[in-house]
Amino acid sequence: MPPAYPERAAWGTAGSLRAWQQQALELYFQEPRRDFLTVATPGAGKTTFALRLARELLDRRAVQGITVVCPTEHLKRQWAESAARVGIKIDPEFTNAQGKTAKDFHGVAVTYATVAARPALHRNRTEARKTLIIMDEVHHAGDGLSWGDAVREAFEPATRRLCLSGTPFRTDINPIPFVDYEEGPDGIRRSRADYIYGYGPALADGVVRPVMFMAYAGEMRWRTRAGDELTATLGQPLTQDQTSQAWRAALDPKGDWIRQVIHAADKRLTEIRKAMPDAGAMVIATDHEAARAYAKMIRGITGQGATIVLSDDPGASKKIKQFAESEDRWLCAVRMVSEGVDIPRLAVGVYATSTATPLFFAQAIGRFVRARKRGETASVFLPSVPTLMGHAAELERERDHVLDRKQREQDGLDDEALEQANRKNDGADLSEEIPFETMEASATFDRVLFDGGEFGLQAEIGSAEEEDFLGIPGLLEPEQVAQLLRQRQASQLAAQRRRVAGEEQKKSTTAAEDLHALRTELNSLVGAWSHRTGKPHGVVHTELRQACGGPAVPQATAEEVKRRIDKIREWATRRT
């Protein structure tokens, strides 16, 4: 069990719960209820809370068995390992074919898909003894006619049901089983949680890390299937189609944008490792092919290989565990390392997927916010597109699941992509959606988003301005991070002002130098004409003024001096 922070969580000690966990536990037992929904931000410790509650219920003989339901195979094993540390034996290898588990287990861990395959079997198991059902990331159970109905059938007889979620919202209007809904003043029903612990309070308590979002823009050029070549700049106002295609061009391994961003992220990782020697980084890729290409890039940049985790790889769970326990630098994953997976040393991320729903974004960022000690900061690199910028700016906003609205309402609260990502069919070819060929893709540093603010001006890759932001120490309090970002921005603005002033001065200096050269040339020609005609220099200058107009040479402009040069050359030609 992770320790609490005594100085930040009033009731916490190394051997007890964090303050929010203790509060939620006390609330649960104040008025025992059959269903209890806890919403806590990713990284806050929902598993610890749930297992402590399960231990209490077992000790009080309120329940005799436990069933943990979660989205992925990997999470089953993660739950079983955590449960073992508090004396609860959970079988993560249980299958529907077995029907029963050994008597020395307190219960089983299964996926929602397993329950959906044979809900009657799980209903019989639930009825056989007083059972506590723990539904991890319960929003998955709202999947209408498949998982949702199966969950209702299987666990309706349960003695107690504990629902957990870090992001309890969906786009569809299917109610989540065993979750209460309340009608608001606007007549719309919204999910009601029994206990909520959001990212903002967790950040204030030091339970999670603050996140710096490093946004990168850049020039993109691509050719459509019709043969048209198009150009767009990420970070500039674009149509939806332009944004979508430019975004895909940026993520294309054939272009330089993703290579340059991964290189910048690796620099950031090196800086963070000065304070967190085992810090790791992860690229979240769209498909298998891209993940392998990114891993190849990482080897070329760092000289070290990257662990590749694919959802249809039978050894994926083992690879995740090995990476979590190692000091390797990089992990490449195809979205599946997004929900509940616990790799606390991940501190740098590259958001290299076109999946852009708030649910997926929140779950993905949740992989980097698990704090181990005070002062740790996470850094996530992402394309400078409005959708992602909006998600980053609203990281601290909590949402509830909303019913009674039009299905597919355009609020982006969609977990369909995440459902697909946690299944095996996640290697879709994006070229089938928008056929085009990337011609060119280059990156520029755009800005940093942190704590609701934006810092920095656009800068070239590898410039001193970019290095200033990449080099921010990796072990700082949030207030110190914000102060440093303000200082970096102020330095960048001052440098920009100096450059502008220097360019103006250079223009002024160049004009003065040009005029001096013209006067020198005129005086030389006047001297030669004087020698040829025997006229004094002053007389020649007077004749030139009479012929061309204008003041005396010291007050004459460059254009006026040029006219006199041309005139005296004309005289010389005629005389010859």
C-alpha positions in Angstrom: 0.0 0.0 0.0 1.4 3.4 -0.9 2.2 5.7 2.1 0.2 8.8 2.8 1.7 12.2 3.4 1.4 13.1 7.2 2.0 16.8 6.6 -0.5 17.1 3.8 -3.1 14.5 4.7 -4.1 15.2 8.3 -4.9 11.6 9.3 -2.2 9.9 7.3 0.8 7.9 8.5 2.9 5.4 6.7 0.8 2.6 8.1 -2.7 4.0 7.5 -4.9 5.5 4.9 -4.7 8.8 3.1 -7.2 11.4 4.4 -9.7 11.0 1.6 -9.6 7.2 1.9 -10.3 7.4 5.6 -13.1 9.9 5.0 -14.7 7.7 2.4 -14.4 4.6 4.6 -16.0 6.4 7.6 -18.8 7.7 5.3 -19.5 4.2 4.0 -19.9 2.7 7.5 -21.8 5.6 9.0 -24.9 4.4 7.1 -24.2 1.0 5.5 -25.7 0.8 2.1 -25.9 -1.8 -0.6 -24.5 0.4 -3.4 -21.7 3.0 -3.0 -20.1 5.0 -5.9 -16.6 6.4 -5.2 -15.2 8.8 -7.9 -11.5 9.5 -7.3 -9.0 10.9 -9.8 -6.6 8.5 -11.4 -3.6 7.9 -9.1 -5.4 8.8 -5.9 -5.6 5.2 -4.6 -9.0 3.8 -5.4 -7.6 0.2 -5.1 -6.3 0.8 -1.6 -9.6 2.3 -0.4 -11.6 -0.6 -2.0 -9.4 -3.3 -0.5 -9.4 -1.7 3.0 -13.2 -1.6 2.8 -13.3 -5.2 1.6 -11.1 -6.3 4.5 -13.4 -4.5 7.0 -16.5 -6.2 5.5 -14.8 -9.6 5.7 -13.7 -9.1 9.2 -17.2 -8.0 10.3 -18.6 -11.0 8.4 -20.9 -8.7 6.5 -19.7 -10.6 3.3 -18.1 -14.0 2.7 -16.7 -13.6 -0.8 -15.4 -10.9 -3.2 -15.7 -10.5 -7.0 -13.6 -7.8 -8.6 -14.7 -6.8 -12.1 -12.3 -4.7 -14.2 -11.8 -3.7 -17.9 -8.6 -5.6 -18.7 -6.7 -8.8 -18.1 -3.7 -6.9 -16.8 -5.8 -5.2 -14.1 -7.1 -8.5 -12.8 -3.6 -9.5 -11.9 -2.8 -6.0 -10.5 -5.9 -6.3 -8.2 -4.9 -9.8 -7.0 -1.3 -8.6 -6.2 -2.6 -5.6 -4.2 -5.2 -7.7 -2.4 -2.6 -10.2 -1.3 -0.7 -7.4 0.5 -3.7 -6.9 2.8 -4.4 -10.6 3.3 -7.1 -11.0 0.7 -6.6 -13.9 -1.7 -8.1 -13.2 -5.1 -7.9 -15.6 -8.0 -7.0 -13.6 -11.2 -6.9 -16.7 -13.4 -10.6 -17.7 -12.9 -12.4 -18.6 -16.2 -16.0 -19.2 -17.0 -15.0 -22.8 -18.0 -13.9 -23.5 -14.4 -17.2 -22.4 -12.9 -15.7 -22.6 -9.4 -12.5 -21.5 -7.7 -10.4 -23.1 -4.9 -11.8 -22.7 -1.4 -8.7 -21.0 -0.1 -9.5 -17.9 -2.3 -11.7 -15.1 -0.9 -12.9 -14.4 -4.4 -12.0 -13.9 -8.1 -11.0 -11.1 -10.4 -12.7 -11.1 -13.8 -13.2 -8.7 -16.7 -16.5 -7.2 -17.8 -16.2 -9.2 -21.0 -16.0 -12.4 -19.0 -19.1 -11.5 -17.1 -20.9 -10.6 -20.4 -20.0 -14.0 -21.8 -21.9 -16.0 -19.1 -23.9 -13.7 -16.8 -26.0 -16.6 -15.4 -22.8 -18.4 -14.1 -21.7 -15.2 -12.2 -25.2 -14.8 -10.9 -25.1 -18.3 -9.4 -21.7 -17.5 -7.9 -23.0 -14.3 -6.4 -26.1 -16.0 -4.9 -24.1 -18.9 -3.4 -22.7 -16.7 -0.6 -22.8 -13.1 0.7 -20.7 -11.4 -1.9 -19.1 -8.0 -2.2 -18.9 -6.9 -5.9 -16.1 -4.3 -6.6 -16.6 -2.8 -10.1 -13.5 -1.0 -11.2 -14.0 1.8 -13.7 -17.7 1.1 -13.5 -18.5 3.4 -16.5 -17.7 0.3 -18.7 -20.7 -1.4 -17.3 -23.0 1.1 -19.1 -22.4 -0.5 -22.4 -26.0 -1.0 -23.2 -27.2 -4.4 -24.4 -23.9 -6.3 -23.8 -21.9 -5.5 -20.7 -24.5 -3.4 -19.0 -27.3 -5.9 -19.1 -24.9 -8.8 -18.2 -23.6 -6.9 -15.1 -27.2 -6.3 -14.0 -28.1 -9.9 -14.3 -25.0 -11.2 -12.7 -24.7 -9.0 -9.7 -28.3 -8.0 -8.9 -28.3 -10.5 -6.0 -25.0 -9.2 -4.4 -25.0 -8.3 -0.7 -22.8 -5.2 -1.3 -21.7 -3.4 -4.5 -18.8 -0.9 -4.5 -18.5 1.0 -7.8 -15.2 2.8 -8.5 -14.4 5.3 -11.3 -11.8 8.0 -12.1 -13.9 9.3 -15.0 -17.6 8.3 -14.7 -18.9 9.7 -17.9 -20.0 8.4 -21.2 -21.4 9.8 -24.5 -24.3 7.5 -24.8 -27.4 7.8 -22.6 -27.3 4.2 -21.3 -27.5 4.3 -17.5 -24.7 2.7 -15.6 -25.9 -0.2 -13.5 -26.2 0.3 -9.8 -25.4 4.0 -10.1 -28.0 6.5 -8.8 -29.2 9.5 -10.9 -30.6 12.7 -9.7 -32.7 15.2 -11.7 -31.3 18.7 -11.7 -33.1 22.1 -11.9 -32.9 21.8 -15.7 -34.8 18.5 -15.7 -31.7 16.5 -16.7 -30.6 13.5 -14.7 -27.0 13.2 -13.7 -25.1 10.5 -11.9 -24.6 11.0 -8.2 -21.5 9.8 -6.5 -21.4 9.0 -2.8 -17.9 10.3 -2.4 -15.8 12.4 -4.8 -12.1 13.1 -4.7 -11.1 15.2 -7.8 -7.7 16.0 -9.3 -7.7 19.5 -7.8 -8.0 18.4 -4.1 -5.6 15.5 -4.8 -3.1 17.9 -6.2 -3.5 20.2 -3.2 -2.9 17.2 -0.9 0.2 16.2 -2.7 -1.4 12.8 -3.6 -0.9 13.3 -7.4 1.7 15.1 -9.5 1.1 18.4 -11.3 1.3 18.0 -15.1 3.1 20.3 -17.5 1.7 20.0 -21.0 4.4 20.7 -23.6 2.5 21.7 -26.8 4.3 21.5 -30.2 3.1 23.1 -33.4 4.6 22.8 -36.9 4.3 22.8 -40.7 2.5 19.9 -42.3 2.3 19.1 -46.0 0.5 16.1 -47.5 -0.9 14.8 -50.7 -4.5 13.5 -51.0 -5.6 10.5 -52.9 -6.8 12.9 -55.6 -3.2 14.1 -56.0 -3.7 17.6 -54.4 -0.9 18.8 -52.2 -2.2 20.6 -49.0 -0.3 22.5 -46.4 -1.4 23.5 -42.8 0.2 24.7 -39.6 -0.7 23.1 -36.3 -1.4 25.7 -33.8 -3.1 28.0 -36.3 -6.9 28.3 -36.9 -7.9 25.5 -39.2 -11.1 23.8 -40.3 -12.0 20.5 -38.7 -10.8 18.5 -41.7 -7.6 20.4 -41.9 -6.9 19.9 -38.3 -7.6 16.2 -38.5 -5.3 15.6 -41.5 -2.5 17.9 -40.2 -2.7 16.0 -36.9 -2.4 12.7 -38.6 0.5 14.0 -40.7 2.3 15.1 -37.5 1.9 11.6 -36.0 3.1 9.9 -39.2 6.4 8.1 -38.6 7.5 9.1 -42.1 7.6 12.8 -41.1 10.0 14.6 -38.8 7.4 16.1 -36.4 7.0 13.0 -34.2 10.8 12.3 -34.3 11.6 15.8 -33.1 9.0 15.7 -30.4 10.2 12.3 -29.1 13.7 13.7 -29.1 12.5 16.7 -27.0 10.7 14.4 -24.6 13.8 12.3 -24.2 15.8 15.5 -23.3 13.1 16.2 -20.7 13.3 12.7 -19.4 17.1 13.1 -18.9 16.5 16.3 -16.9 13.9 14.6 -14.7 16.2 11.7 -14.1 18.6 14.0 -12.3 16.0 14.1 -9.5 14.1 10.8 -10.3 16.8 8.3 -11.4 14.3 5.6 -12.4 11.9 8.0 -14.2 10.3 6.4 -17.3 8.6 7.7 -20.4 5.8 6.4 -22.6 4.5 7.0 -26.1 0.8 6.4 -26.5 0.4 5.3 -30.1 -2.6 5.0 -32.4 -1.9 1.5 -33.8 0.6 -1.4 -33.8 2.5 -0.2 -36.9 3.1 3.3 -35.4 4.1 1.9 -32.0 6.9 -0.2 -33.7 8.0 2.7 -35.8 8.2 5.0 -32.7 10.2 2.3 -30.9 12.6 2.3 -33.8 12.9 6.1 -33.6 13.6 5.9 -29.9 16.5 3.4 -30.4 17.9 5.8 -33.0 17.7 8.7 -30.7 18.8 7.1 -27.4 20.7 4.1 -28.5 18.4 2.0 -26.3 15.4 -0.1 -27.2 11.9 0.6 -26.0 9.4 -1.9 -24.6 6.5 -2.4 -26.9 3.1 -3.3 -25.4 0.4 -4.3 -27.9 -3.2 -5.3 -26.8 -3.2 -8.6 -28.7 0.1 -9.7 -27.3 -0.4 -12.5 -24.7 2.7 -11.3 -22.9 1.5 -7.7 -22.6 0.8 -7.9 -18.9 4.2 -9.4 -18.1 5.9 -6.7 -20.2 4.1 -4.0 -18.3 5.1 -5.4 -15.0 8.7 -5.9 -16.1 8.9 -2.3 -17.3 7.3 -1.0 -14.0 10.0 -2.8 -12.0 13.0 -1.8 -14.2 14.8 1.4 -14.9 14.3 1.3 -18.7 13.7 4.7 -20.3 10.9 4.1 -22.8 7.6 2.2 -23.3 5.5 2.3 -26.5 1.9 1.3 -26.0 -1.2 1.1 -28.3 -3.6 2.8 -26.0 -4.2 -0.2 -23.7 -1.8 1.2 -21.0 -4.4 3.9 -20.3 -6.8 2.8 -17.5 -5.9 1.7 -14.0 -2.4 0.4 -15.0 0.0 1.3 -12.3 3.5 2.3 -13.4 4.3 5.1 -10.8 7.7 5.9 -12.3 6.2 7.1 -15.6 6.9 10.9 -15.6 7.1 11.8 -19.3 4.5 11.1 -21.9 4.1 11.6 -25.7 0.4 11.8 -26.7 0.9 10.3 -30.2 -2.7 9.1 -30.8 -5.6 10.7 -32.7 -8.0 9.4 -30.0 -9.2 12.7 -28.5 -12.2 12.0 -26.2 -12.1 13.5 -22.7 -12.4 10.1 -21.2 -9.5 8.6 -23.0 -7.4 11.8 -22.5 -8.1 11.8 -18.8 -7.3 8.1 -18.4 -4.1 8.5 -20.5 -2.9 11.4 -18.4 -3.7 9.5 -15.3 -0.8 7.1 -16.1 1.7 10.0 -15.3 0.2 11.6 -12.2 0.9 8.9 -9.6 3.1 10.6 -7.0 5.7 8.7 -5.0 7.2 11.7 -3.1 6.8 15.4 -2.8 7.8 17.6 -5.7 7.6 15.1 -8.6 6.2 16.7 -11.8 4.9 15.0 -14.9 5.5 16.3 -18.4 3.2 15.3 -21.3 4.1 16.3 -24.9 1.2 16.7 -27.3 0.2 18.2 -30.7 -1.0 21.8 -30.5 -4.6 21.2 -31.6 -7.6 22.8 -30.0 -9.2 19.6 -28.8 -6.2 18.5 -26.8 -5.5 22.0 -25.6 -9.0 22.2 -24.2 -8.7 18.8 -22.5 -5.4 19.9 -20.9 -6.9 23.2 -19.7 -9.9 21.4 -18.1 -7.9 18.7 -16.4 -9.2 19.7 -13.0 -12.9 19.7 -14.0 -15.1 16.9 -12.7 -18.0 15.5 -14.9 -20.9 13.4 -14.1 -22.7 10.9 -16.4 -25.6 12.8 -18.0 -28.9 11.1 -19.1 -31.9 12.7 -20.8 -30.1 14.3 -23.7 -29.7 13.5 -27.4 -27.5 10.6 -28.1 -24.1 11.5 -29.5 -24.5 15.1 -28.3 -21.3 16.9 -29.3 -19.7 17.3 -26.0 -17.0 14.7 -26.6 -17.8 12.6 -23.6 -17.2 9.3 -25.4 -15.6 6.2 -24.1 -16.3 4.1 -27.2 -12.7 4.4 -28.3 -11.5 3.3 -24.9 -13.8 0.2 -25.0 -12.3 -0.7 -28.4 -8.8 0.0 -27.2 -9.1 -2.4 -24.3 -10.3 -5.1 -26.7 -8.1 -6.7 -29.4 -9.3 -4.9 -32.5 -7.3 -1.7 -32.0 -5.0 -1.7 -35.0 -7.2 0.3 -37.4 -5.5 1.7 -40.5 -6.1 5.5 -40.4 -5.4 5.7 -44.1 -8.8 4.1 -44.7 -10.5 7.0 -42.9 -8.6 9.8 -44.6 -6.4 8.6 -47.5 -3.3 10.8 -47.9 0.4 10.6 -48.0 2.6 12.7 -45.7 5.1 14.8 -47.7 6.6 16.9 -44.9 6.1 17.3 -41.2 8.3 19.4 -39.0 7.8 20.6 -35.4 8.2 23.8 -33.5 7.9 24.4 -29.8 4.6 26.2 -29.2 3.9 26.7 -25.5 3.5 25.1 -22.0 0.2 24.6 -20.3 0.3 24.4 -16.5 -2.1 25.1 -13.7 -4.6 26.8 -16.0 -2.0 29.1 -17.5 0.0 29.3 -20.8 3.7 30.0 -20.9 6.2 30.6 -23.7 6.3 31.7 -27.3 6.9 29.7 -30.4 10.5 28.6 -30.8 12.6 26.5 -33.1 13.5 22.9 -32.2 16.8 22.9 -30.4 16.8 26.6 -29.7 17.8 28.1 -26.4 14.2 29.1 -25.7 13.0 25.5 -26.1 15.9 24.2 -23.9 14.8 26.7 -21.1 11.5 24.9 -20.8 12.8 21.4 -21.3 15.4 22.0 -18.6 13.0 22.9 -15.8 14.0 20.7 -12.8 11.9 17.5 -12.3 11.5 17.8 -8.5 9.7 21.1 -7.6 6.6 22.1 -5.8 3.8 23.3 -8.1 4.3 26.9 -7.0 8.0 26.7 -7.9 7.1 25.2 -11.3 4.7 28.1 -12.0 7.3 30.6 -10.9 10.0 29.1 -13.1 7.6 29.0 -16.1 6.8 32.7 -15.6 10.5 33.5 -15.4 11.2 31.5 -18.6 8.5 33.3 -20.4 9.7 36.7 -19.2 13.2 35.9 -20.4 11.8 34.8 -23.7 9.8 38.0 -24.1 12.9 40.1 -23.1 15.1 38.3 -25.6 12.4 38.9 -28.3 12.4 42.6 -27.5 16.2 42.7 -27.7 16.1 41.0 -31.1 13.5 43.4 -32.5 15.5 46.4 -31.1 18.7 45.0 -32.5 17.1 44.5 -36.0 15.9 48.1 -35.9 19.3 49.3 -34.8 20.9 47.2 -37.5 18.7 48.7 -40.1 19.6 52.2 -38.9 23.3 51.4 -38.8 23.2 49.9 -42.3 21.5 53.0 -43.7 24.2 55.2 -42.1 27.0 53.0 -43.4 25.4 53.1 -46.9 25.2 56.9 -46.9 28.8 57.2 -45.7 30.0 55.0 -48.6 28.0 57.1 -51.1 29.5 60.3 -49.8 33.0 58.8 -50.0 32.3 57.7 -53.6 31.0 61.2 -54.6 34.0 63.0 -53.0 36.3 60.7 -54.9 34.6 61.5 -58.2 34.6 65.2 -57.4 38.3 65.0 -56.8 39.0 63.3 -60.1 36.8 65.8 -62.0 38.6 68.7 -60.2 42.0 67.3 -61.3 40.7 67.0 -64.9 39.1 70.4 -65.2 41.2 72.4 -62.7 38.1 73.6 -60.9 38.2 73.7 -57.1 36.2 70.9 -55.2 33.8 73.5 -53.9 33.0 74.8 -57.3 32.3 71.3 -58.6 30.0 70.6 -55.6 28.1 73.8 -56.3 27.6 73.0 -60.0 26.3 69.5 -59.0 23.8 71.1 -56.6 22.6 73.5 -59.3 22.2 70.6 -61.7 20.6 68.1 -59.4 19.0 70.2 -56.7 19.1 69.5 -52.9 21.1 70.7 -50.0 24.9 70.6 -49.3 26.4 67.1 -49.1 26.3 66.8 -45.3 22.5 67.4 -45.3 21.8 65.4 -48.5 20.0 62.1 -48.5 21.4 58.9 -49.9 19.1 59.3 -53.0 20.3 62.9 -53.5 23.9 61.8 -53.3 23.3 59.0 -55.8 21.8 61.5 -58.3 25.0 63.7 -58.0 27.2 60.6 -58.6 25.2 59.7 -61.7 25.5 63.4 -63.0 29.2 63.7 -62.5 29.7 60.3 -64.3 27.5 61.7 -67.1 29.8 64.8 -67.4 32.9 62.6 -67.5 31.3 60.6 -70.4 30.5 63.7 -72.4 34.0 65.2 -71.8 35.6 62.1 -73.0 
